[in-house]
Amino acid sequence: MSSTATSRTTGARIRQFLLNDERGATAIEYAMLASGIGATIAATVFSFGSQLKTTFYDATASLL
């Protein structure tokens, strides 16, 4: 086998491996999902945080 044929075979093997390997894609999908959930939680806490604080302070003040 010549070196040109060997390099073509090696190149084909590498391409096939890269096309079949989906572990990195799955990790990226999980990271995107986790960041979306985190952003949603942060937005909810930010928008309702002061309202909840006022409600709890009023409830505490009425008990005293």
Secondary structure, 3 states (H helix, E strand, C coil): CCHHHHHHHHHHHHHHHHHHCCHHHHHHHHHHHHHHHHHHHHHHHHHHHHHHHHHHHHHHHHHC
